[in-house]
Each structure stands twice: as C-alpha cells, then as structure tokens.
Amino acid sequence: MRAGRLIRGVLLAALATGIAAGLYHARLLDVALVGQVAARTGDAAPLLFVLGYALATVLFVPGSILTIAGGALFGPVAGTFYSLSGATLGATLAFLVARHLASPEWIARRTGGRLAEFISGVEAEGWRFVAFVRLVPLLPFNALNYALGLTRISLTQYVVASYLAMLPGAAAYTYLGHAGRDAFAAPDELIRDGLIAVALIAATLFLPRLARRLRRTGPALIELDALERRLERREDLTVIDVRGEDEYNGDLGHIPASVNIPLSDLPKRIAGLRALKDRALVLVCRTDKRSAKAAALLNDAGFNRVEVLRGGIERWSAGRIAPARP
C-alpha cells in the first residue's frame, strides 16, 4: 500500500513539474517555430507532429497554435486528421493518467451531497456529456481531459465522443492555418464566435436533459466489483442492509459483516449512527430502490459519504447461490 502511494506521489510530482514547464514555455510556441521543427524532420514530420501534439495536450500547452500550424504544414484535410489525432491521443493519455492516479472509486469515497449527485448525473449521460463539453470552446480543454478521467465514463465513449465532437473546431482552425494566419486575422475571431454559437445551441439541447437527470438522480451508486475490491482491501466502510430481518436472513443471504437496519427503523436509528457520519456507508436492499430512500434520509441528516449498491443483494447473490436441482 505504501509503495503504491509512493509511486503515485512520484508520478504526480513528475506530472506537475511537466505541466509547469509546459505552461512556462507555451509562450515561446508559434506557427513559425512548429514549421521550422517539422522541416528538419522530413518524412517523419506527420508522426512527430501527432506525438508532439499529444504531449502538448498532456502538459497543458494550448492546442490552437498547433492546429493552425497543422493546416499550414499539411493542408486542410491531412492537417485536420493529424491535429485531431494528436489532440485525441493526448486527451486519452490525460484521461488515463487521472484514472490511474485517482480512481473513480477514490473520488466517490471523498464526495457526497450535490457534488456526488452531479458526478452521478454526468456519468449517466456518458458520451453525451463528453460531446457537449467538447463543443464548448470556453471550457478548458486540457483540464477537462483530467477531470473526465475521474468519472466512471467508459474509455471507449470518451475517445469516440471526443474525436467526433472536436472535429468541427479542428477543421475550422486547420483551414485557418492553411489559408494563412496573417490574412485571416478577422476570420480567426469569426471562427471562434461561430464555435461559441454552436456551443450555445448544444447547451440549449443538452443542459435541460442533464438538469432533469440531476433532479431525479439519487445518491451515488457503487458497482458490485468496486464494492468487492474495497471489502477485499478491508477499507474503512460500513455496509448497511435496509431490508427486513426476514429478508436479511432469507434465501438471498446477506453481505458478510453488514449491519441490518430495516428502512422502517432507520429514522429512529439515525441518532445512534452519528458516530459513522464521516465514514463511508454502502446501503443495500433487494434491488436498490429502498437503499435509495435510505440514502436520501441519511444525506438529509448530514451523512455525506453514502453510496448505494447498484442492483442490490440480487446482484451480489447472483453466482454465489447454487441453482436448485430439478
């Protein structure tokens, strides 16, 4: 455990140093410099451009100059492909770095209340949320790559949605570079305004959907495999089963070391649970409906680290109970 924390600490320090260096030297980057470097690399220029773009993305170097340079160097079609490939590769690397250094389960344990509901809503939207934030040019692209890695959005959805949603902006700035940076100073602002308009349209279509989901979303959900890993590591958490006593001792069984507090008894038991207010709580019922109601009661009482096992004891017991003989 200590070795793992040490490795994460070293990687985090190295990443922070790299980002600081990238931000400091970003002011030296311009289209002419990129062109000079590409001219020296000959046939390897496209590959090195993609890899350089990816590294720049990880290190928080603004990508607009590189995209414009891609258009000037490789033309509107190839330049768009190379810039988009480099941006997507870099965004994926940043996503994976964040997921490795701080897993979604780690984030879920340390969030609660409205923040946990927001993260749950974002995860439920999946690729739609990724596409939306890629279409909004005012949101910081580099920071988003790391932030999205802290959610449970699947890698496939993230990569595909990012690539497709970034295509319009990449094509616009690549064409700007192809046509000539100085001659198109005004169109630069026009393109930016156009992308903002697209973002506003996307916002009017997407945000009401997300708001509705956040209004109806319940507490943070935990997947079965995540709970199993946390129990195996003997993490500091308490599992509360809110089924009735008969169900708790019934055919589906219960999670070992769980505490049985029926939902009907929970309101009068909350005072006695105050000692667990800052402890991670995982609620379980037969499915996850009663657990969601119990989580709402605990959240209202100030318990901020509450999660509900998705699928409940039915999912936990699947595969653990031998099928009945015919």
N, C-alpha and C positions, 0 to 999 in steps of 0.2 A: 504494500500500500504506500509506504513512504517512498519507495523507488519510483512508483508511478507518479506520485505528486512531484517528486524532484524532476523527473523528465518533463512533465507538463510545465513546471516552472521555468525550466531552461528553454523550452520551445517558446513559451510565452514571452520571455525576455528577449529571445532572438527575434521573434516576430515584431515586438515593439521597437527594437532597435532598427530593424529593416524599414518599418513604416516611417519612423522618424527621419531616417536617411532619405527615403523616397520623397517625403513631403519637403525636405530641405532642398533637394536637388531638382525637384519638379520645375522650379522657376527657370532652370537652365535649358529645359527641353523646348525645342521649337521645330517647325517643319523642316527647316534647312538642315538642322543637326541630324534629324532622322534620315533625311535624304543622303547626307554625306556618309553616314554609317552604312546604309543599305548599298551605296555604290561600291564600298570596299568589300562587301561580302559576295558579290556576283550572283551565281545561280542559287546560293543558299539564302538569298535575301528574303523570299517569302516565308520560309520556315523560321528563320531567326526573327522576322517581324512578328509572327504569331506568338512565338515563345516570349519575346520581349514584351509584347502587349499583355500577355498573361501575367508575367512577373510584375509589370507596372500596376496591373489591377490589384494584385495581392498587396502591393506596397502603397496603395492609396495615391498613385500617380494619376492625375486626370487623363482620361482616355480620349477626350475630344481632339486634342492635337494629334495624337497617333492616328485617329480615324481619318482626319483631314490629310495627314501625311500618306496614309494608305491609298487614298484616292489619287494624290499627286504622283505616287510611285507606280501604282499597279493598274490604274484606271478604275472606272466606276463599278464594274462587275467584280473583277478579281479583288479590287480593293475592299469592297463590301464584304466579300467572303472571308478574306484574311483578317480584317478588323473584327468582324463578328465572331469568327472562330477564336481569335485571341481573347476577346472580351469574355466569351462564354467559358473558355478554358480557365481563365483567371478567376472568374466568378465561381466556378465549380471548385477550384482549389481553395479559395477563401471559405466557401461553404463547408468543405470537408475539414479544414483546419479548425473552424469554430466548433463543429460537431465533435471533433476529437478532443479538443482542449476542454470543452464544457458541454457534455451531452445534454440532449433534451430532457432526460430524466433528472439530471442535476439541476437544470433550470426549473423544472416542475416542482422539485422539492423546496425551492427557495422563493417561489412566488405564490401568491394567493389573492383572494378577493377579485377585484375588477381586472387586475393585470392578468391573472390566471384565466379569467373568462375571455379576455381579449386574445390571448395566445391560443386558447382552445378554438375560438372562432376563426382565427387566421388559419390554423391547422385544418379545420373542417373545410374551409374554402380551397385549400391546396393550390393547384395550378392557377386558379382564377386570381388569387391574391398576388401570386408571383407575377402574372401577366400585368395586373393593374399597376403594381409598383414599378415595373419596368417601363410602363408607358408614361410615368410621371417624371419629367425631366428635372423637377425641382427637388426631388428626393435624392440624397447622396448615394450614388450607385455603389461605391466601394464599401461604405458602411453597411448597406443593405445585404451585401453578399455574406458578411459575417453574421448579421442579425438573423437572417433566414436559416443559417446553419444551426441556430439554437432552437429551432422548432422541429416538429416531427414531420414536416412536409417531406415527401419522398424525393430522393435524389433525381429519379427519372423525371418526375413532374417539374422539378426545379429547373433542370437542364433544358428540357424541351420548351417549357413556357418562356424561359429567359431568352433562348435563341430566337424564337418566333416573335416575341414582343419587342425585342431590341432591334429587329430587322429594319423597321421604318426609319428610326433615328440613325442607325448605322449607314443606311443607303443615302440619307439626306446629307450627312456630313461628309461621306465619301465623295459624293458628287460635287460638293463644295470644294473639296481639295482638288478634284480632277479639273474643275473649271478654272481654278486659280484663286488663291486666298485673297490677294490684294484686290482683284477685280470684283470680288463678291463680298465685300465687307458688309454692305447693306443686306444682301440675301442671308448672311450669317444670322442676323437678328430676325429676319423673316422666318428662317427655318426654326429658330428657337421658339418664336411666337407660335408657329404652326404646331410644333410638338406640344407646347403648353395647351393649345386649343384641343388637340387630340386627348391630352391627359384630362382636361375638364370634362370632355364628353364621356371618357371612360369612368370618371368619378361619378357622374350622374347615373350611369348604368350600374356601377358596382357597389358604391357605398351604401345605398339603401338596402341592398341584399345583405351586406355584411352587418349593418345595423340591426336588421331583423334577426339575423342569426345570433348576434350578441344579446339581444333582448330575450331570446328564447333559450340560449345556451345555458347549461347547468354548470356545475363545478368542473374542475379539471379532471379528465379521465386518465386512468393509467391502464396500459395494456398488460395482458397476463404475463408475457415474457419479461417485461420490465419489473413487475412485482416479484416474480420468481427470482430474478437476479438480485434484487435488493434483499430478499429474505435469505438467499444463499450467502450473501455478504454480511448478514446479520447487522444490517443498518438499523439506525435508531428510529424505528417506526412502530406504530401500533395499528393492528388490523381489528376493526370493529365490525361485527356481523350484526346487522339490524333485523334479521329475521326473527320469527318467534322461536321459543325454546324447542318446540316440537320439530320445526324445520331444521333448526341448528343441529339437532341430534338425529335427523332423519336419514333417508336413503342417500341423499346427495352429499352428506357429511359436511365438514367444515374445514377451514384452513387451520392447520395446527397453530397453537399459541394465540389464536384470535380470541377476542372478547365478545361475548354475546350480550348485546343491549338492544332489545326489540325497539322498533321505531316508536311504538306507542309509549314506551317508557323513557325515551330519550329526553323529552323536555324537562322532566323532573330529575334526570341524572346529569344534566349539563353542569350544574354547580359542582358536582363531585369530580367532573372531568377537567376542572380548571388547571390542574397540575400538568395536563397534556396540551395546554393551549399553544405552546410553541413547538410541539413535537409533530412530526409528520404522521398524519392519520390516513388510513386507507379504509374506505367503507365498502361493505359487501352485503348484497342481498341475493335473492334467487337470480334476478337478471341485473338490472341496475336502476330500476325505477324508484324503489323505496330508498336506495342508497342516495339517489339524487335529492330526495326530500330531506333526508337526514343531513346531507351536506349543506343544504340551504339553511337549516336550523343552526348548524354549527358555525357557518360563516356569519350569520346574523349575530351570533353570540361572541364573535371576535376570534374564532379559530381560523387562522389564515393558511394553514398547510394541510388542506383537506383534499383528498382525491377519491375518486370512485372507480372501482374495478369494472372496466367495460365488460359486459356480458355476465358479470356476477359469478355466483357459485356454479351455475350451469356450465360456464366456460371453464372454470377451474376444475370441475369434476370430469369433464369430457376426457376420455382416455385413461382416467385414473380408476374408473369403476368398470369392472369386467362385465361384458354383456351377459344378460341372463340366458341360460341354456334353454333351447326349445323343449 
